[in-house]
Amino acid sequence: MKFKPSVWYPVAIVLGVVNLAAVAFAVDPMMEAWHATGHAALAVAFALWAQHLRQARAEQSEQGQLEPADAISEFEGEMDMMRQELNEMQERVDFAERMLAQRPEPRPQDPRGQAEP
């Protein structure tokens, strides 16, 4: 499975916002300070990750856009490769059929378990 920045970008944003909201609850004087600090650090980390994913998604969309002529030539190249693979498979099937046709028939056995001459 390929990593898709377009899928993970919203996840990173939601996790960042949730951790930012958790900072507000963790700042309560009854809570320990490291708890709020941990949520703040996670919020910053998710925000940085979301920014990185946004840039990766922009680069991916720029690379993914091909000119129609480029797309057609790429498609033709893939079709040629598929034709070649199909021809190779047909040759292998033909070879296997010839080998099976040349195989001698097994001689029938007599009831005593010996081959008949």
C-alpha positions as CSV (number, residue, x, y, z in Angstrom):
1,M,0.0,0.0,0.0
2,K,1.3,3.4,-0.9
3,F,1.5,6.2,1.6
4,K,-0.9,9.0,0.5
5,P,-0.3,12.5,1.9
6,S,-3.8,13.5,0.7
7,V,-5.3,11.0,3.1
8,W,-3.1,11.6,6.1
9,Y,-3.2,15.5,5.9
10,P,-6.7,15.8,7.5
11,V,-5.7,13.2,10.1
12,A,-2.7,15.2,11.1
13,I,-4.7,18.4,11.4
14,V,-7.4,16.7,13.5
15,L,-4.8,15.2,15.8
16,G,-3.1,18.5,16.2
17,V,-6.3,20.3,17.0
18,V,-7.4,17.6,19.5
19,N,-4.0,17.9,21.3
20,L,-4.2,21.7,21.3
21,A,-7.7,21.4,23.0
22,A,-6.3,18.9,25.4
23,V,-3.7,21.4,26.5
24,A,-6.5,23.6,27.8
25,F,-7.9,20.8,29.9
26,A,-4.4,19.6,31.1
27,V,-3.4,23.1,32.3
28,D,-5.8,22.6,35.2
29,P,-3.9,23.2,38.5
30,M,-4.9,19.8,39.7
31,M,-3.1,18.1,36.7
32,E,0.6,17.7,36.5
33,A,2.6,20.2,34.3
34,W,4.2,17.5,32.2
35,H,0.8,16.4,31.0
36,A,0.0,19.8,29.5
37,T,3.5,20.0,28.1
38,G,3.1,16.6,26.5
39,H,-0.1,17.6,24.7
40,A,1.5,20.9,23.6
41,A,4.5,19.0,22.2
42,L,2.2,16.6,20.3
43,A,0.1,19.5,18.9
44,V,3.3,21.1,17.6
45,A,4.5,17.8,16.2
46,F,1.2,17.1,14.4
47,A,1.1,20.7,13.0
48,L,4.6,20.2,11.6
49,W,3.7,16.9,10.1
50,A,0.5,18.4,8.6
51,Q,2.7,21.1,7.0
52,H,5.1,18.5,5.6
53,L,2.1,16.5,4.2
54,R,0.6,19.6,2.6
55,Q,3.9,20.2,0.8
56,A,4.2,16.6,-0.2
57,R,0.6,16.6,-1.5
58,A,1.3,19.7,-3.6
59,E,4.5,18.1,-5.1
60,Q,2.6,15.0,-5.8
61,S,-0.2,16.9,-7.6
62,E,2.4,18.8,-9.7
63,Q,4.2,15.5,-10.7
64,G,0.9,13.7,-11.3
65,Q,-0.3,16.1,-14.0
66,L,0.9,15.0,-17.3
67,E,0.4,16.6,-20.7
68,P,-2.1,14.6,-22.8
69,A,0.6,13.7,-25.3
70,D,2.8,12.4,-22.5
71,A,0.0,10.4,-21.0
72,I,-0.8,8.8,-24.3
73,S,2.8,7.9,-25.0
74,E,3.1,6.4,-21.4
75,F,-0.1,4.4,-22.0
76,E,1.3,3.2,-25.4
77,G,4.5,2.1,-23.7
78,E,2.6,0.1,-21.1
79,M,0.4,-1.5,-23.8
80,D,3.6,-2.6,-25.7
81,M,5.0,-4.1,-22.5
82,M,1.7,-6.0,-21.9
83,R,1.6,-7.3,-25.5
84,Q,5.2,-8.6,-25.0
85,E,4.3,-10.3,-21.8
86,L,1.2,-11.8,-23.4
87,N,3.2,-13.2,-26.3
88,E,5.7,-14.7,-23.9
89,M,2.9,-16.4,-22.0
90,Q,1.4,-17.8,-25.2
91,E,4.8,-19.2,-26.2
92,R,5.1,-20.9,-22.8
93,V,1.6,-22.4,-23.1
94,D,2.4,-23.7,-26.6
95,F,5.7,-25.3,-25.4
96,A,3.9,-27.0,-22.5
97,E,1.2,-28.3,-24.9
98,R,3.9,-29.7,-27.2
99,M,5.7,-31.4,-24.3
100,L,2.5,-33.0,-23.0
101,A,1.6,-34.2,-26.5
102,Q,5.0,-35.9,-26.9
103,R,4.8,-37.7,-23.6
104,P,4.3,-41.5,-24.1
105,E,1.1,-43.1,-23.1
106,P,1.4,-45.3,-20.0
107,R,1.2,-49.0,-20.9
108,P,-1.8,-50.9,-19.4
109,Q,-1.1,-53.2,-16.5
110,D,-2.3,-56.8,-16.5
111,P,-4.1,-58.0,-13.3
112,R,-0.9,-59.6,-12.0
113,G,0.7,-56.1,-11.8
114,Q,3.2,-56.6,-14.6
115,A,3.3,-54.5,-17.8
116,E,2.0,-56.2,-20.9
117,P,4.5,-56.6,-23.7
